[in-house]
Amino acid sequence: DRFLSQVSAPKVGLAFDFQVVPCIPEDPHDERVDYLATEEGIFRIFKKRPEKLNYQPKFGDICY
């Protein structure tokens, strides 16, 4: 997280679709990713929900 806080490039998280959950805990030192890539697609992570063109994720909103 310390390294990621200094990176100005987009941050991408990788996960399998089954690993994505509706809400995750967040600590003050955690750094959010800008994108999440799964086998279902690449999602831009916003403060309230992920979005991908022409795709509605079945796992619902990712909350922050």
PQR file of N, CA, C, O and H, with PARSE charges and radii, in Angstrom:
ATOM      1  N   ASP A   1       0.809  -1.197   0.000 -0.4000 1.5000
ATOM      2  CA  ASP A   1       0.000   0.000   0.000 -0.0000 2.0000
ATOM      3  C   ASP A   1       0.857   1.268   0.000  0.5500 1.7000
ATOM      4  O   ASP A   1       0.482   2.267  -0.614 -0.5500 1.4000
ATOM      5  N   ARG A   2       1.980   1.237   0.669 -0.4000 1.5000
ATOM      6  CA  ARG A   2       2.851   2.420   0.667 -0.0000 2.0000
ATOM      7  C   ARG A   2       3.365   2.707  -0.732  0.5500 1.7000
ATOM      8  O   ARG A   2       3.386   3.858  -1.168 -0.5500 1.4000
ATOM      9  H   ARG A   2       2.285   0.425   1.168  0.4000 1.0000
ATOM     10  N   PHE A   3       3.777   1.661  -1.434 -0.4000 1.5000
ATOM     11  CA  PHE A   3       4.261   1.839  -2.803 -0.0000 2.0000
ATOM     12  C   PHE A   3       3.139   2.336  -3.709  0.5500 1.7000
ATOM     13  O   PHE A   3       3.336   3.263  -4.493 -0.5500 1.4000
ATOM     14  H   PHE A   3       3.760   0.726  -1.080  0.4000 1.0000
ATOM     15  N   LEU A   4       1.969   1.724  -3.602 -0.4000 1.5000
ATOM     16  CA  LEU A   4       0.846   2.099  -4.471 -0.0000 2.0000
ATOM     17  C   LEU A   4       0.407   3.536  -4.251  0.5500 1.7000
ATOM     18  O   LEU A   4      -0.073   4.179  -5.185 -0.5500 1.4000
ATOM     19  H   LEU A   4       1.809   0.970  -2.965  0.4000 1.0000
ATOM     20  N   SER A   5       0.559   4.052  -3.049 -0.4000 1.5000
ATOM     21  CA  SER A   5       0.148   5.432  -2.791 -0.0000 2.0000
ATOM     22  C   SER A   5       1.028   6.431  -3.533  0.5500 1.7000
ATOM     23  O   SER A   5       0.630   7.581  -3.723 -0.5500 1.4000
ATOM     24  H   SER A   5       0.949   3.529  -2.291  0.4000 1.0000
ATOM     25  N   GLN A   6       2.221   6.007  -3.955 -0.4000 1.5000
ATOM     26  CA  GLN A   6       3.139   6.887  -4.672 -0.0000 2.0000
ATOM     27  C   GLN A   6       3.039   6.743  -6.185  0.5500 1.7000
ATOM     28  O   GLN A   6       3.658   7.516  -6.916 -0.5500 1.4000
ATOM     29  H   GLN A   6       2.544   5.073  -3.800  0.4000 1.0000
ATOM     30  N   VAL A   7       2.278   5.778  -6.666 -0.4000 1.5000
ATOM     31  CA  VAL A   7       2.164   5.509  -8.099 -0.0000 2.0000
ATOM     32  C   VAL A   7       1.053   6.366  -8.690  0.5500 1.7000
ATOM     33  O   VAL A   7      -0.068   6.385  -8.182 -0.5500 1.4000
ATOM     34  H   VAL A   7       1.774   5.150  -6.072  0.4000 1.0000
ATOM     35  N   SER A   8       1.375   7.075  -9.771 -0.4000 1.5000
ATOM     36  CA  SER A   8       0.353   7.902 -10.412 -0.0000 2.0000
ATOM     37  C   SER A   8      -0.334   7.169 -11.564  0.5500 1.7000
ATOM     38  O   SER A   8      -1.344   7.651 -12.077 -0.5500 1.4000
ATOM     39  H   SER A   8       2.286   7.060 -10.184  0.4000 1.0000
ATOM     40  N   ALA A   9       0.188   6.022 -11.978 -0.4000 1.5000
ATOM     41  CA  ALA A   9      -0.424   5.236 -13.056 -0.0000 2.0000
ATOM     42  C   ALA A   9      -1.687   4.546 -12.533  0.5500 1.7000
ATOM     43  O   ALA A   9      -1.829   4.352 -11.325 -0.5500 1.4000
ATOM     44  H   ALA A   9       1.008   5.630 -11.561  0.4000 1.0000
ATOM     45  N   PRO A  10      -2.608   4.174 -13.438 -0.5600 1.5000
ATOM     46  CA  PRO A  10      -3.799   3.433 -13.002  0.2800 2.0000
ATOM     47  C   PRO A  10      -3.406   2.128 -12.307  0.5500 1.7000
ATOM     48  O   PRO A  10      -2.464   1.450 -12.719 -0.5500 1.4000
ATOM     49  N   LYS A  11      -4.133   1.794 -11.264 -0.4000 1.5000
ATOM     50  CA  LYS A  11      -3.885   0.564 -10.504 -0.0000 2.0000
ATOM     51  C   LYS A  11      -4.950  -0.461 -10.879  0.5500 1.7000
ATOM     52  O   LYS A  11      -6.142  -0.154 -10.871 -0.5500 1.4000
ATOM     53  H   LYS A  11      -4.898   2.345 -10.930  0.4000 1.0000
ATOM     54  N   VAL A  12      -4.520  -1.681 -11.210 -0.4000 1.5000
ATOM     55  CA  VAL A  12      -5.433  -2.735 -11.647 -0.0000 2.0000
ATOM     56  C   VAL A  12      -5.327  -3.913 -10.689  0.5500 1.7000
ATOM     57  O   VAL A  12      -4.234  -4.412 -10.422 -0.5500 1.4000
ATOM     58  H   VAL A  12      -3.552  -1.931 -11.217  0.4000 1.0000
ATOM     59  N   GLY A  13      -6.469  -4.350 -10.176 -0.4000 1.5000
ATOM     60  CA  GLY A  13      -6.520  -5.545  -9.340 -0.0000 2.0000
ATOM     61  C   GLY A  13      -6.951  -6.729 -10.182  0.5500 1.7000
ATOM     62  O   GLY A  13      -7.781  -6.581 -11.079 -0.5500 1.4000
ATOM     63  H   GLY A  13      -7.357  -3.944 -10.393  0.4000 1.0000
ATOM     64  N   LEU A  14      -6.401  -7.900  -9.906 -0.4000 1.5000
ATOM     65  CA  LEU A  14      -6.739  -9.125 -10.626 -0.0000 2.0000
ATOM     66  C   LEU A  14      -7.421 -10.091  -9.675  0.5500 1.7000
ATOM     67  O   LEU A  14      -6.975 -10.278  -8.542 -0.5500 1.4000
ATOM     68  H   LEU A  14      -5.727  -8.020  -9.177  0.4000 1.0000
ATOM     69  N   ALA A  15      -8.514 -10.712 -10.139 -0.4000 1.5000
ATOM     70  CA  ALA A  15      -9.233 -11.675  -9.309 -0.0000 2.0000
ATOM     71  C   ALA A  15     -10.066 -12.576 -10.205  0.5500 1.7000
ATOM     72  O   ALA A  15     -10.395 -12.212 -11.334 -0.5500 1.4000
ATOM     73  H   ALA A  15      -8.876 -10.560 -11.058  0.4000 1.0000
ATOM     74  N   PHE A  16     -10.404 -13.753  -9.695 -0.4000 1.5000
ATOM     75  CA  PHE A  16     -11.395 -14.584 -10.355 -0.0000 2.0000
ATOM     76  C   PHE A  16     -12.767 -14.039  -9.976  0.5500 1.7000
ATOM     77  O   PHE A  16     -12.931 -13.454  -8.905 -0.5500 1.4000
ATOM     78  H   PHE A  16     -10.137 -14.049  -8.778  0.4000 1.0000
ATOM     79  N   ASP A  17     -13.750 -14.230 -10.849 -0.4000 1.5000
ATOM     80  CA  ASP A  17     -15.088 -13.694 -10.620 -0.0000 2.0000
ATOM     81  C   ASP A  17     -15.675 -14.187  -9.294  0.5500 1.7000
ATOM     82  O   ASP A  17     -16.370 -13.435  -8.611 -0.5500 1.4000
ATOM     83  H   ASP A  17     -13.617 -14.705 -11.719  0.4000 1.0000
ATOM     84  N   PHE A  18     -15.402 -15.448  -8.924 -0.4000 1.5000
ATOM     85  CA  PHE A  18     -15.972 -15.983  -7.687 -0.0000 2.0000
ATOM     86  C   PHE A  18     -15.374 -15.331  -6.437  0.5500 1.7000
ATOM     87  O   PHE A  18     -15.916 -15.485  -5.342 -0.5500 1.4000
ATOM     88  H   PHE A  18     -14.837 -16.059  -9.480  0.4000 1.0000
ATOM     89  N   GLN A  19     -14.264 -14.607  -6.589 -0.4000 1.5000
ATOM     90  CA  GLN A  19     -13.638 -13.947  -5.449 -0.0000 2.0000
ATOM     91  C   GLN A  19     -14.222 -12.563  -5.168  0.5500 1.7000
ATOM     92  O   GLN A  19     -13.950 -11.976  -4.121 -0.5500 1.4000
ATOM     93  H   GLN A  19     -13.824 -14.482  -7.478  0.4000 1.0000
ATOM     94  N   VAL A  20     -15.013 -12.048  -6.083 -0.4000 1.5000
ATOM     95  CA  VAL A  20     -15.574 -10.706  -5.929 -0.0000 2.0000
ATOM     96  C   VAL A  20     -16.764 -10.774  -4.979  0.5500 1.7000
ATOM     97  O   VAL A  20     -17.660 -11.601  -5.150 -0.5500 1.4000
ATOM     98  H   VAL A  20     -15.234 -12.525  -6.934  0.4000 1.0000
ATOM     99  N   VAL A  21     -16.765  -9.907  -3.990 -0.4000 1.5000
ATOM    100  CA  VAL A  21     -17.831  -9.864  -2.994 -0.0000 2.0000
ATOM    101  C   VAL A  21     -18.461  -8.473  -2.983  0.5500 1.7000
ATOM    102  O   VAL A  21     -17.836  -7.509  -3.427 -0.5500 1.4000
ATOM    103  H   VAL A  21     -16.038  -9.235  -3.851  0.4000 1.0000
ATOM    104  N   PRO A  22     -19.703  -8.358  -2.477 -0.5600 1.5000
ATOM    105  CA  PRO A  22     -20.393  -7.063  -2.502  0.2800 2.0000
ATOM    106  C   PRO A  22     -19.679  -5.968  -1.723  0.5500 1.7000
ATOM    107  O   PRO A  22     -19.625  -4.828  -2.185 -0.5500 1.4000
ATOM    108  N   CYS A  23     -19.137  -6.280  -0.567 -0.4000 1.5000
ATOM    109  CA  CYS A  23     -18.469  -5.272   0.253 -0.0000 2.0000
ATOM    110  C   CYS A  23     -17.204  -5.865   0.846  0.5500 1.7000
ATOM    111  O   CYS A  23     -17.145  -7.049   1.180 -0.5500 1.4000
ATOM    112  H   CYS A  23     -19.181  -7.206  -0.192  0.4000 1.0000
ATOM    113  N   ILE A  24     -16.195  -5.018   0.968 -0.4000 1.5000
ATOM    114  CA  ILE A  24     -14.951  -5.458   1.589 -0.0000 2.0000
ATOM    115  C   ILE A  24     -14.554  -4.441   2.648  0.5500 1.7000
ATOM    116  O   ILE A  24     -14.822  -3.249   2.495 -0.5500 1.4000
ATOM    117  H   ILE A  24     -16.242  -4.057   0.697  0.4000 1.0000
ATOM    118  N   PRO A  25     -13.912  -4.903   3.725 -0.5600 1.5000
ATOM    119  CA  PRO A  25     -13.454  -3.949   4.737  0.2800 2.0000
ATOM    120  C   PRO A  25     -12.318  -3.099   4.191  0.5500 1.7000
ATOM    121  O   PRO A  25     -11.564  -3.541   3.323 -0.5500 1.4000
ATOM    122  N   GLU A  26     -12.199  -1.898   4.693 -0.4000 1.5000
ATOM    123  CA  GLU A  26     -11.163  -0.982   4.227 -0.0000 2.0000
ATOM    124  C   GLU A  26     -10.510  -0.324   5.431  0.5500 1.7000
ATOM    125  O   GLU A  26     -11.188   0.238   6.291 -0.5500 1.4000
ATOM    126  H   GLU A  26     -12.811  -1.539   5.397  0.4000 1.0000
ATOM    127  N   ASP A  27      -9.186  -0.400   5.482 -0.4000 1.5000
ATOM    128  CA  ASP A  27      -8.415   0.260   6.533 -0.0000 2.0000
ATOM    129  C   ASP A  27      -7.888   1.588   6.010  0.5500 1.7000
ATOM    130  O   ASP A  27      -7.800   1.777   4.797 -0.5500 1.4000
ATOM    131  H   ASP A  27      -8.636  -0.857   4.783  0.4000 1.0000
ATOM    132  N   PRO A  28      -7.534   2.515   6.902 -0.5600 1.5000
ATOM    133  CA  PRO A  28      -7.053   3.835   6.466  0.2800 2.0000
ATOM    134  C   PRO A  28      -5.827   3.779   5.557  0.5500 1.7000
ATOM    135  O   PRO A  28      -5.655   4.657   4.711 -0.5500 1.4000
ATOM    136  N   HIS A  29      -4.976   2.771   5.713 -0.4000 1.5000
ATOM    137  CA  HIS A  29      -3.763   2.681   4.893 -0.0000 2.0000
ATOM    138  C   HIS A  29      -3.996   1.990   3.546  0.5500 1.7000
ATOM    139  O   HIS A  29      -3.095   1.974   2.708 -0.5500 1.4000
ATOM    140  H   HIS A  29      -5.116   2.058   6.400  0.4000 1.0000
ATOM    141  N   ASP A  30      -5.185   1.420   3.322 -0.4000 1.5000
ATOM    142  CA  ASP A  30      -5.472   0.710   2.075 -0.0000 2.0000
ATOM    143  C   ASP A  30      -5.539   1.667   0.891  0.5500 1.7000
ATOM    144  O   ASP A  30      -5.998   2.801   1.022 -0.5500 1.4000
ATOM    145  H   ASP A  30      -5.917   1.433   4.003  0.4000 1.0000
ATOM    146  N   GLU A  31      -5.082   1.204  -0.252 -0.4000 1.5000
ATOM    147  CA  GLU A  31      -5.171   1.957  -1.498 -0.0000 2.0000
ATOM    148  C   GLU A  31      -6.182   1.272  -2.406  0.5500 1.7000
ATOM    149  O   GLU A  31      -6.114   0.059  -2.606 -0.5500 1.4000
ATOM    150  H   GLU A  31      -4.709   0.282  -0.358  0.4000 1.0000
ATOM    151  N   ARG A  32      -7.105   2.025  -2.947 -0.4000 1.5000
ATOM    152  CA  ARG A  32      -8.098   1.475  -3.863 -0.0000 2.0000
ATOM    153  C   ARG A  32      -7.499   1.299  -5.247  0.5500 1.7000
ATOM    154  O   ARG A  32      -6.628   2.063  -5.663 -0.5500 1.4000
ATOM    155  H   ARG A  32      -7.160   3.011  -2.784  0.4000 1.0000
ATOM    156  N   VAL A  33      -7.976   0.286  -5.952 -0.4000 1.5000
ATOM    157  CA  VAL A  33      -7.560   0.108  -7.343 -0.0000 2.0000
ATOM    158  C   VAL A  33      -8.500   0.906  -8.233  0.5500 1.7000
ATOM    159  O   VAL A  33      -9.626   1.217  -7.846 -0.5500 1.4000
ATOM    160  H   VAL A  33      -8.683  -0.335  -5.614  0.4000 1.0000
ATOM    161  N   ASP A  34      -8.027   1.233  -9.429 -0.4000 1.5000
ATOM    162  CA  ASP A  34      -8.853   1.961 -10.392 -0.0000 2.0000
ATOM    163  C   ASP A  34      -9.684   1.012 -11.245  0.5500 1.7000
ATOM    164  O   ASP A  34     -10.770   1.362 -11.705 -0.5500 1.4000
ATOM    165  H   ASP A  34      -7.112   0.980  -9.744  0.4000 1.0000
ATOM    166  N   TYR A  35      -9.160  -0.195 -11.451 -0.4000 1.5000
ATOM    167  CA  TYR A  35      -9.832  -1.195 -12.281 -0.0000 2.0000
ATOM    168  C   TYR A  35      -9.731  -2.554 -11.607  0.5500 1.7000
ATOM    169  O   TYR A  35      -8.784  -2.829 -10.870 -0.5500 1.4000
ATOM    170  H   TYR A  35      -8.277  -0.480 -11.077  0.4000 1.0000
ATOM    171  N   LEU A  36     -10.722  -3.400 -11.869 -0.4000 1.5000
ATOM    172  CA  LEU A  36     -10.706  -4.783 -11.423 -0.0000 2.0000
ATOM    173  C   LEU A  36     -10.881  -5.658 -12.649  0.5500 1.7000
ATOM    174  O   LEU A  36     -11.858  -5.507 -13.382 -0.5500 1.4000
ATOM    175  H   LEU A  36     -11.492  -3.177 -12.468  0.4000 1.0000
ATOM    176  N   ALA A  37      -9.945  -6.573 -12.883 -0.4000 1.5000
ATOM    177  CA  ALA A  37     -10.010  -7.476 -14.029 -0.0000 2.0000
ATOM    178  C   ALA A  37     -10.342  -8.882 -13.542  0.5500 1.7000
ATOM    179  O   ALA A  37      -9.653  -9.431 -12.682 -0.5500 1.4000
ATOM    180  H   ALA A  37      -9.151  -6.695 -12.288  0.4000 1.0000
ATOM    181  N   THR A  38     -11.420  -9.466 -14.111 -0.4000 1.5000
ATOM    182  CA  THR A  38     -11.792 -10.856 -13.846 -0.0000 2.0000
ATOM    183  C   THR A  38     -11.998 -11.535 -15.193  0.5500 1.7000
ATOM    184  O   THR A  38     -11.884 -10.894 -16.238 -0.5500 1.4000
ATOM    185  H   THR A  38     -11.979  -9.020 -14.809  0.4000 1.0000
ATOM    186  N   GLU A  39     -12.300 -12.830 -15.173 -0.4000 1.5000
ATOM    187  CA  GLU A  39     -12.576 -13.521 -16.433 -0.0000 2.0000
ATOM    188  C   GLU A  39     -13.867 -13.026 -17.086  0.5500 1.7000
ATOM    189  O   GLU A  39     -14.104 -13.290 -18.265 -0.5500 1.4000
ATOM    190  H   GLU A  39     -12.392 -13.351 -14.324  0.4000 1.0000
ATOM    191  N   GLU A  40     -14.698 -12.315 -16.336 -0.4000 1.5000
ATOM    192  CA  GLU A  40     -15.939 -11.757 -16.879 -0.0000 2.0000
ATOM    193  C   GLU A  40     -15.729 -10.410 -17.557  0.5500 1.7000
ATOM    194  O   GLU A  40     -16.592  -9.964 -18.313 -0.5500 1.4000
ATOM    195  H   GLU A  40     -14.506 -12.100 -15.378  0.4000 1.0000
ATOM    196  N   GLY A  41     -14.609  -9.760 -17.303 -0.4000 1.5000
ATOM    197  CA  GLY A  41     -14.354  -8.470 -17.931 -0.0000 2.0000
ATOM    198  C   GLY A  41     -13.506  -7.573 -17.052  0.5500 1.7000
ATOM    199  O   GLY A  41     -13.012  -7.976 -15.999 -0.5500 1.4000
ATOM    200  H   GLY A  41     -13.908 -10.122 -16.689  0.4000 1.0000
ATOM    201  N   ILE A  42     -13.355  -6.348 -17.519 -0.4000 1.5000
ATOM    202  CA  ILE A  42     -12.591  -5.339 -16.789 -0.0000 2.0000
ATOM    203  C   ILE A  42     -13.562  -4.265 -16.330  0.5500 1.7000
ATOM    204  O   ILE A  42     -14.322  -3.720 -17.130 -0.5500 1.4000
ATOM    205  H   ILE A  42     -13.756  -6.022 -18.375  0.4000 1.0000
ATOM    206  N   PHE A  43     -13.534  -3.964 -15.047 -0.4000 1.5000
ATOM    207  CA  PHE A  43     -14.474  -3.026 -14.454 -0.0000 2.0000
ATOM    208  C   PHE A  43     -13.729  -1.819 -13.919  0.5500 1.7000
ATOM    209  O   PHE A  43     -12.721  -1.957 -13.225 -0.5500 1.4000
ATOM    210  H   PHE A  43     -12.917  -4.406 -14.396  0.4000 1.0000
ATOM    211  N   ARG A  44     -14.226  -0.637 -14.244 -0.4000 1.5000
ATOM    212  CA  ARG A  44     -13.675   0.570 -13.636 -0.0000 2.0000
ATOM    213  C   ARG A  44     -14.324   0.711 -12.268  0.5500 1.7000
ATOM    214  O   ARG A  44     -15.546   0.618 -12.146 -0.5500 1.4000
ATOM    215  H   ARG A  44     -15.045  -0.525 -14.808  0.4000 1.0000
ATOM    216  N   ILE A  45     -13.526   0.930 -11.256 -0.4000 1.5000
ATOM    217  CA  ILE A  45     -14.039   1.015  -9.897 -0.0000 2.0000
ATOM    218  C   ILE A  45     -14.288   2.477  -9.542  0.5500 1.7000
ATOM    219  O   ILE A  45     -13.375   3.302  -9.540 -0.5500 1.4000
ATOM    220  H   ILE A  45     -12.534   1.006 -11.355  0.4000 1.0000
ATOM    221  N   PHE A  46     -15.548   2.770  -9.243 -0.4000 1.5000
ATOM    222  CA  PHE A  46     -15.953   4.091  -8.792 -0.0000 2.0000
ATOM    223  C   PHE A  46     -16.179   4.018  -7.288  0.5500 1.7000
ATOM    224  O   PHE A  46     -16.059   2.945  -6.697 -0.5500 1.4000
ATOM    225  H   PHE A  46     -16.289   2.099  -9.244  0.4000 1.0000
ATOM    226  N   LYS A  47     -16.498   5.123  -6.675 -0.4000 1.5000
ATOM    227  CA  LYS A  47     -16.731   5.115  -5.229 -0.0000 2.0000
ATOM    228  C   LYS A  47     -17.934   4.263  -4.849  0.5500 1.7000
ATOM    229  O   LYS A  47     -17.975   3.717  -3.747 -0.5500 1.4000
ATOM    230  H   LYS A  47     -16.595   5.995  -7.155  0.4000 1.0000
ATOM    231  N   LYS A  48     -18.900   4.140  -5.728 -0.4000 1.5000
ATOM    232  CA  LYS A  48     -20.121   3.420  -5.376 -0.0000 2.0000
ATOM    233  C   LYS A  48     -20.317   2.104  -6.112  0.5500 1.7000
ATOM    234  O   LYS A  48     -20.809   1.148  -5.513 -0.5500 1.4000
ATOM    235  H   LYS A  48     -18.867   4.583  -6.624  0.4000 1.0000
ATOM    236  N   ARG A  49     -19.947   2.014  -7.398 -0.4000 1.5000
ATOM    237  CA  ARG A  49     -20.215   0.766  -8.113 -0.0000 2.0000
ATOM    238  C   ARG A  49     -19.291   0.611  -9.320  0.5500 1.7000
ATOM    239  O   ARG A  49     -18.820   1.601  -9.880 -0.5500 1.4000
ATOM    240  H   ARG A  49     -19.547   2.791  -7.884  0.4000 1.0000
ATOM    241  N   PRO A  50     -19.033  -0.646  -9.719 -0.5600 1.5000
ATOM    242  CA  PRO A  50     -18.215  -0.884 -10.904  0.2800 2.0000
ATOM    243  C   PRO A  50     -19.066  -0.800 -12.159  0.5500 1.7000
ATOM    244  O   PRO A  50     -20.272  -1.044 -12.112 -0.5500 1.4000
ATOM    245  N   GLU A  51     -18.456  -0.463 -13.260 -0.4000 1.5000
ATOM    246  CA  GLU A  51     -19.186  -0.418 -14.526 -0.0000 2.0000
ATOM    247  C   GLU A  51     -18.320  -0.977 -15.640  0.5500 1.7000
ATOM    248  O   GLU A  51     -17.097  -0.842 -15.619 -0.5500 1.4000
ATOM    249  H   GLU A  51     -17.476  -0.265 -13.298  0.4000 1.0000
ATOM    250  N   LYS A  52     -18.959  -1.600 -16.602 -0.4000 1.5000
ATOM    251  CA  LYS A  52     -18.296  -2.065 -17.813 -0.0000 2.0000
ATOM    252  C   LYS A  52     -19.297  -1.870 -18.935  0.5500 1.7000
ATOM    253  O   LYS A  52     -20.496  -2.064 -18.738 -0.5500 1.4000
ATOM    254  H   LYS A  52     -19.953  -1.710 -16.618  0.4000 1.0000
ATOM    255  N   LEU A  53     -18.828  -1.494 -20.090 -0.4000 1.5000
ATOM    256  CA  LEU A  53     -19.733  -1.262 -21.208 -0.0000 2.0000
ATOM    257  C   LEU A  53     -20.541  -2.514 -21.522  0.5500 1.7000
ATOM    258  O   LEU A  53     -19.979  -3.600 -21.663 -0.5500 1.4000
ATOM    259  H   LEU A  53     -17.853  -1.337 -20.251  0.4000 1.0000
ATOM    260  N   ASN A  54     -21.853  -2.364 -21.631 -0.4000 1.5000
ATOM    261  CA  ASN A  54     -22.774  -3.436 -22.026 -0.0000 2.0000
ATOM    262  C   ASN A  54     -22.717  -4.665 -21.120  0.5500 1.7000
ATOM    263  O   ASN A  54     -22.955  -5.778 -21.589 -0.5500 1.4000
ATOM    264  H   ASN A  54     -22.310  -1.482 -21.517  0.4000 1.0000
ATOM    265  N   TYR A  55     -22.416  -4.494 -19.863 -0.4000 1.5000
ATOM    266  CA  TYR A  55     -22.372  -5.636 -18.946 -0.0000 2.0000
ATOM    267  C   TYR A  55     -22.823  -5.202 -17.567  0.5500 1.7000
ATOM    268  O   TYR A  55     -22.311  -4.227 -17.017 -0.5500 1.4000
ATOM    269  H   TYR A  55     -22.224  -3.590 -19.482  0.4000 1.0000
ATOM    270  N   GLN A  56     -23.771  -5.917 -17.011 -0.4000 1.5000
ATOM    271  CA  GLN A  56     -24.240  -5.662 -15.653 -0.0000 2.0000
ATOM    272  C   GLN A  56     -23.702  -6.773 -14.756  0.5500 1.7000
ATOM    273  O   GLN A  56     -24.158  -7.911 -14.868 -0.5500 1.4000
ATOM    274  H   GLN A  56     -24.188  -6.710 -17.457  0.4000 1.0000
ATOM    275  N   PRO A  57     -22.759  -6.488 -13.881 -0.5600 1.5000
ATOM    276  CA  PRO A  57     -22.159  -7.552 -13.079  0.2800 2.0000
ATOM    277  C   PRO A  57     -23.175  -8.235 -12.186  0.5500 1.7000
ATOM    278  O   PRO A  57     -24.012  -7.575 -11.570 -0.5500 1.4000
ATOM    279  N   LYS A  58     -23.104  -9.552 -12.113 -0.4000 1.5000
ATOM    280  CA  LYS A  58     -24.066 -10.311 -11.326 -0.0000 2.0000
ATOM    281  C   LYS A  58     -23.819 -10.216  -9.832  0.5500 1.7000
ATOM    282  O   LYS A  58     -24.691 -10.551  -9.031 -0.5500 1.4000
ATOM    283  H   LYS A  58     -22.424 -10.088 -12.613  0.4000 1.0000
ATOM    284  N   PHE A  59     -22.627  -9.760  -9.454 -0.4000 1.5000
ATOM    285  CA  PHE A  59     -22.301  -9.694  -8.036 -0.0000 2.0000
ATOM    286  C   PHE A  59     -22.783  -8.414  -7.389  0.5500 1.7000
ATOM    287  O   PHE A  59     -22.595  -8.233  -6.186 -0.5500 1.4000
ATOM    288  H   PHE A  59     -21.918  -9.488 -10.105  0.4000 1.0000
ATOM    289  N   GLY A  60     -23.399  -7.517  -8.147 -0.4000 1.5000
ATOM    290  CA  GLY A  60     -23.945  -6.299  -7.573 -0.0000 2.0000
ATOM    291  C   GLY A  60     -22.903  -5.228  -7.357  0.5500 1.7000
ATOM    292  O   GLY A  60     -21.835  -5.244  -7.971 -0.5500 1.4000
ATOM    293  H   GLY A  60     -23.552  -7.664  -9.124  0.4000 1.0000
ATOM    294  N   ASP A  61     -23.217  -4.315  -6.496 -0.4000 1.5000
ATOM    295  CA  ASP A  61     -22.333  -3.181  -6.247 -0.0000 2.0000
ATOM    296  C   ASP A  61     -21.142  -3.577  -5.377  0.5500 1.7000
ATOM    297  O   ASP A  61     -21.254  -4.415  -4.483 -0.5500 1.4000
ATOM    298  H   ASP A  61     -24.083  -4.302  -5.998  0.4000 1.0000
ATOM    299  N   ILE A  62     -20.019  -2.960  -5.659 -0.4000 1.5000
ATOM    300  CA  ILE A  62     -18.879  -3.027  -4.753 -0.0000 2.0000
ATOM    301  C   ILE A  62     -18.915  -1.725  -3.969  0.5500 1.7000
ATOM    302  O   ILE A  62     -18.774  -0.648  -4.548 -0.5500 1.4000
ATOM    303  H   ILE A  62     -19.929  -2.279  -6.386  0.4000 1.0000
ATOM    304  N   CYS A  63     -19.098  -1.812  -2.681 -0.4000 1.5000
ATOM    305  CA  CYS A  63     -19.263  -0.585  -1.904 -0.0000 2.0000
ATOM    306  C   CYS A  63     -17.956  -0.170  -1.250  0.5500 1.7000
ATOM    307  O   CYS A  63     -17.130  -1.009  -0.890 -0.5500 1.4000
ATOM    308  H   CYS A  63     -19.212  -2.687  -2.211  0.4000 1.0000
ATOM    309  N   TYR A  64     -17.780   1.140  -1.101 -0.4000 1.5000
ATOM    310  CA  TYR A  64     -16.613   1.710  -0.440 -0.0000 2.0000
ATOM    311  C   TYR A  64     -17.074   2.706   0.584  0.5500 1.7000
ATOM    312  O   TYR A  64     -16.251   3.315   1.267 -0.5500 1.4000
ATOM    313  H   TYR A  64     -18.450   1.822  -1.393  0.4000 1.0000
TER
END
